[in-house]
Amino acid sequence: MFATKKISPGAHWIGITKIANNKTNADFDKALFAYTKTSITIADAFISCWNEKYRSNLIRPETLINKYIDDSWKPVLQTPPFPEYTSGHSVVSGAAATALTSIFGDNFQFDDDTEVAYGLPIRSFTSFNAAADEAAISRMYGGIHYRAAVEVGVSQGRNLGAYIVDNLNMAVESAPQ
């Protein structure tokens, strides 16, 4: 099985940051602030997630199903070669959504065209949190995570994002629009 998608969760959220900056006609300072705050949040989300992945070291659904239920079962999404819990997409999405909400406000409607180049359609969202929730649950529906990895992952990401929002001090910060 080969993955056809070519973008990482972090890169996807940087693409969403671009969409938000363009939609609000953000000036240079606000755009720089948004990219920096979101990037720091994404980096810390990956560290937090991979720390938990290798602490808990849980096997993926494909491994369990192939061993005990059906040795020919394959998930819709390609199973990554690292532990299952927590879901990286979920942690990164929850964290990035929290950072972007702190910058651009809640209920920020946007059309995500980040992955059109990879054959995926434009997705419309009513908020960054709605986009994070969809990204997270897609990992369960795709067969590469259990529900707990997704639900705990989003919470982990949002908690980490809130910590960064509350503690990151940057010289230039624009108020949400």
N, C-alpha and C positions, 0 to 999 in steps of 0.2 A: 504494500500500500504506500502510495506517495502522496504527500500533501500538495495541494494545488495553491493554497493560500501562501503568500510570500511576505506577510507583514507580521511583526511581533505585537503583543498587546501594548507594550510601551510605545512603539512607533504609531500604532493606531490612535492612542490617546494624544500623542503629539499632533497627529493629523486633525483630531477633534479640536485641539487648542487653536490650530490655524483657522479652522472653520469659525470658531467663536471670535477670534480676533478680527477676521474679515467681516463677519456679520455686524459687529459693533463698530467697525471702522476705528479700531484701537490705534492710538498713536504709538510711536516707537517705545516710549517708556512703559506704557501699559502692556504692549505686546511682549516686550522683554521680560517684564515682571511675570506675565502669565506663563511664558515658556519656561522661565527659570523655576518658578514655584512648582509647576506641574512636573518638570523634569526631576527636581529634588524628591518630590513625593513618589514618583514612579521608581526611582532608584532605591529609595528606602523600602518601598513595597516589595520589590524583588528580593532584597536582603531579608526582610521579615518572612516572606513566604518560603524562600529556600532554606532558611534556618529551620522552619517548622517541618518542611518536607523531609529533611534529613534527620531531624530529631525523632519524628514519628515513624518514618520509613514504611508507609503503608503501600500495599500492592494495588495495582490498577484493576478496574473491573474486567478488562480483557484477560488478564492473567488468571483471576479467580474463576471466571466463567469458563475459560478454556480448560482449566484443570479439573473442575468439579461438575460442570453442567454440559457444555458443548464445546468440544475441542476445535470446531471449525468456525465458531462465532467471531465476527469482526465488528468493531465499532464503526460508526459513520465517519468519525474523525480519526486521524492517525494517532495512535497512542505514543506520547512522548517517552523518551528513555530516562525518566527520573520519577521519584516517588509521587504518589497520588495526592496526598493531603498536605496542605490545602491547595486549592486550585489557583494557579498563578494568574489566569485571566480574571478570576474573581477578586483576588487581593489587589492587583494592579488597577482594575476597573473601579473598585470601591474607593481606593485611595485617590486616583486621578479625578473621579467624579466629585469627591469632597473638595479637593483643591480648586477645581474649576468652578464649582458652585460658590466657593468663597470669593472668587474673583468676579464672576459674571452674574451671580444671583441664582436663586432657585427658579424652577419652571422656565428655564432658558430653552426655548424650542429651537431645534436645528435639524438640518438634513445632512446626514453623514454619507459623503461620497468617497470616503477615504479608500475603499477597496474596490471601486468600480474598475480600476485597471486590472484587477485580478478576477474579474468576471462576476463579482458580487453586486447586488443592486443597491441603489441609494436607500438608506433607512432613515425614517423620520422619527424624532424623539421629542417628547415634551420637556425633558430635563436631562441633565448629565446622569442623575441617579437612575432614571429609566433606562438609559443606554447601558449603564453598569449592570443593572439587574438582568437585562437581556443577554449581555455578553457572558455573564456568570452562568445563567441557567443553560445556555447553549452547550456548555461543556458537559453537563449531565445528559442532555438530550442527545449529544453526539457520542455518548458512551465511554468517555474517558475519565469521568469523575463520578463519585457517589454524591448524593444530595448534601451530606454533611460537609464535604470539601468545598462545595459551592456556597452554601449558606454561611458557614463559619468563615470562609474566605472573604466574602463580601463584607462581613462584619469586621474581620481583621483589617481589611483595607480601609474601611470607613473610620475605624478607630485610629489607625495609623495616620490617615489623612487629617483627622481632627487634631491629633497631636501636633502635626506639622503646622497646620493653620494657626493653632494657638501659640506655637513656640518659635516659628521662623520669623526672624526680624530682618526685613530687607529695607534698604534706604528709600526706595521708590515703591509706593503702593497706591494704586488708584482704588477708589470706592467702587463697589459693584454698581453696574448700570441697570 
